[in-house]
Amino acid sequence: MQAQDDGTVVAVEVADAFTLSASLIESLTAHRSASLSATLMDRRDIALAATVHAMALQVFYNGARGDTVLQITATTASLHRVEGSAACMAIVATQENWSENIPGDSADLFAWCLAQPQGRLLDLLAFCAAQTVNAVMLKADRPDSSRMEHAALLADALKLDMAKWFTPTAANYFSRIGKAGIIEALREVKGATAPAWNGIKKADLAALAERETAGTAWLPEVLRAPAIAQAKA
């Protein structure tokens, strides 16, 4: 409606509201997305913050990949098989420390990341990346699969020494293998075999192996270095 000078009101046609088609919006935002990528390539400081943000959202806040513009998936590996181990306790302690220092609300995380020095972001990135590691070889996995070979490469790059993290005991190893395997472990540690070992009950033999291997850094073959050679074997 529009008022005239004499006070009368007349109807005025109004054009339809201006809208963009879904396909055009998709096309335009594709250009924006590519432009973001091209610009981000030259800003490693922002790229680092955005990457840490994308991973930390999923590691600490149960976020999903769709909660961030970066298509980075950070699936936290399960620790249920190694509860109580040295590695598990180290991971849990570090996670608790980070949880006390990052924002409590995920909506504040990106701004927090942007405000952090590069070294701190790298520390958090390393932790988040570490939480996604899955080097567990399941029954259906091949030792020479791409994932297991990459696990070996990563272990070699880290110079991983499993003797610092795992000590074979009757509970976690010797009771789970046959007597022949236990005797072979004892032979490797002692340098020879004892005929009496064959007549010992398995439980007692496992306990003996635990005592004899303690402090020797002996490891089951699958845990020994070099990891690359193990993977290829």
C-alpha positions in Angstrom: 0.0 0.0 0.0 1.1 3.6 -0.7 -0.5 6.9 0.6 -1.3 9.6 -2.0 -1.1 13.4 -1.4 -4.9 13.6 -0.9 -4.8 10.9 1.8 -6.1 8.1 -0.3 -4.4 4.7 -0.2 -3.7 2.7 -3.4 -2.3 -0.8 -3.9 1.3 -1.1 -5.2 2.6 -4.3 -6.7 5.7 -5.6 -4.8 8.2 -7.8 -6.6 8.9 -11.3 -5.4 11.7 -11.5 -2.8 15.1 -12.1 -4.5 16.3 -15.6 -3.9 19.1 -17.8 -5.3 18.6 -21.3 -6.5 20.1 -24.2 -4.5 22.4 -25.1 -7.4 23.7 -21.5 -7.7 24.3 -21.3 -4.0 26.2 -24.6 -4.3 28.3 -23.2 -7.1 29.1 -19.9 -5.4 30.0 -21.5 -2.1 32.2 -24.0 -4.0 34.2 -21.0 -5.2 34.3 -19.7 -1.6 35.5 -23.1 -0.3 38.2 -23.3 -2.9 39.3 -19.7 -2.1 39.4 -20.6 1.6 41.7 -23.5 0.7 44.0 -21.4 -1.5 44.3 -18.7 1.1 44.8 -21.2 4.0 47.8 -22.7 2.2 49.8 -19.6 2.9 48.8 -19.2 6.5 50.3 -22.1 8.4 49.5 -20.5 11.7 45.8 -20.5 11.0 46.0 -23.9 9.3 47.6 -25.3 12.5 45.0 -23.8 14.7 42.2 -25.0 12.5 43.6 -28.5 12.3 44.1 -28.7 16.1 40.5 -27.4 16.5 39.1 -30.0 14.2 40.8 -32.9 16.0 40.3 -31.6 19.5 36.6 -31.2 18.9 36.4 -34.9 18.3 38.9 -36.1 20.9 37.7 -34.0 23.8 34.1 -32.9 23.1 32.6 -35.9 21.3 32.2 -33.7 18.2 31.7 -35.0 14.7 33.6 -34.2 11.6 30.6 -32.1 10.4 31.1 -29.7 13.3 34.1 -28.2 11.5 34.8 -27.0 8.0 37.9 -29.2 7.7 37.2 -32.8 6.5 39.4 -34.3 9.2 38.3 -37.4 11.0 39.8 -38.1 14.4 38.5 -41.4 15.8 39.8 -42.1 19.2 41.4 -45.5 19.5 40.1 -47.8 22.3 42.3 -48.6 25.3 40.1 -51.4 26.7 42.7 -54.1 25.9 45.5 -52.3 27.8 43.8 -50.8 30.9 46.3 -50.4 33.7 49.3 -50.5 31.5 52.1 -47.9 31.6 51.0 -46.5 28.2 47.4 -46.3 29.2 48.1 -44.5 32.4 50.4 -42.0 30.6 47.7 -41.3 28.0 45.0 -40.8 30.6 47.1 -38.5 32.7 48.0 -36.3 29.7 44.3 -36.2 28.6 43.2 -35.1 32.1 45.9 -32.3 32.0 44.7 -31.0 28.7 41.1 -31.2 29.8 41.9 -28.8 32.6 43.5 -26.3 30.3 41.3 -26.2 27.2 37.9 -24.4 27.2 35.0 -26.2 28.9 32.7 -25.2 26.0 33.4 -26.4 22.5 32.1 -23.2 21.1 35.1 -21.4 22.6 37.7 -23.8 21.3 38.5 -22.2 18.0 39.1 -18.8 19.5 41.3 -20.5 22.1 43.3 -22.3 19.4 43.9 -19.0 17.6 45.3 -17.4 20.7 47.8 -20.1 21.5 51.5 -20.1 20.7 52.6 -22.5 18.0 54.5 -24.7 20.4 51.4 -25.3 22.5 49.3 -26.0 19.5 51.8 -28.5 18.3 51.8 -30.2 21.7 48.0 -30.5 21.5 48.1 -31.7 17.9 50.6 -34.4 18.8 48.3 -35.6 21.6 45.2 -35.6 19.4 47.0 -37.4 16.6 48.3 -39.9 19.1 44.7 -40.7 20.2 43.8 -41.8 16.7 46.6 -44.5 16.4 45.3 -48.0 15.7 48.1 -50.5 15.3 46.1 -53.4 16.7 46.3 -56.4 14.3 43.0 -58.3 14.5 42.5 -61.8 13.3 41.3 -60.7 9.9 44.2 -58.3 9.4 47.3 -59.2 7.3 50.7 -58.4 8.7 51.7 -56.8 5.4 48.6 -54.7 5.1 49.1 -51.0 4.4 48.0 -50.0 8.0 50.3 -52.4 9.7 53.3 -51.4 7.5 52.6 -47.8 8.3 52.5 -48.8 12.0 56.0 -50.2 11.6 57.2 -47.1 9.8 55.8 -45.0 12.7 57.4 -47.2 15.3 60.8 -46.9 13.5 60.5 -43.1 13.2 59.7 -42.9 17.0 62.5 -45.4 17.8 59.9 -47.2 19.9 61.4 -49.4 22.6 58.7 -51.7 23.8 60.8 -52.9 26.7 60.0 -49.5 28.3 56.3 -50.1 28.0 55.7 -53.8 28.3 56.9 -56.5 30.7 55.8 -60.0 29.9 54.2 -61.7 32.9 52.3 -64.9 33.6 49.1 -63.0 33.4 49.6 -61.0 30.3 51.6 -63.4 28.2 53.0 -66.7 29.4 49.7 -68.2 30.6 48.3 -67.4 27.1 50.8 -69.4 25.1 51.6 -73.1 25.1 54.4 -74.8 27.1 56.6 -75.0 24.0 56.4 -71.2 23.6 57.3 -70.7 27.3 60.2 -73.1 27.1 61.5 -71.3 24.0 61.3 -68.0 25.8 63.3 -69.5 28.7 65.8 -70.9 26.3 66.4 -67.5 24.7 66.9 -65.9 28.1 69.0 -68.7 29.7 70.9 -69.7 26.6 70.0 -73.4 27.0 67.1 -75.6 28.0 66.6 -77.7 31.1 65.0 -81.1 30.8 63.0 -80.6 34.0 61.0 -77.8 32.3 59.0 -80.3 30.3 57.7 -81.9 33.5 56.5 -78.7 35.2 52.9 -77.7 35.2 52.1 -74.9 32.8 51.0 -72.5 35.5 54.3 -73.1 37.4 56.3 -72.8 34.1 54.6 -69.5 33.3 55.5 -68.2 36.8 59.1 -69.4 36.3 59.3 -67.6 32.9 58.0 -64.4 34.5 60.8 -64.6 37.1 63.5 -65.5 34.7 62.7 -62.8 32.1 62.2 -60.0 34.6 64.8 -57.3 34.1 66.2 -58.8 30.9 64.2 -56.7 28.5 63.1 -59.9 26.8 60.0 -59.4 24.6 57.7 -61.6 22.5 58.9 -61.6 18.9 56.0 -59.5 17.6 57.0 -56.6 19.9 60.7 -56.7 19.0 62.5 -54.1 16.9 63.2 -53.3 14.2 59.5 -52.9 13.5 60.0 -52.7 9.7 61.6 -56.1 9.6 58.9 -57.6 11.8 56.2 -56.2 9.5 57.9 -57.6 6.4 58.4 -60.9 8.1 
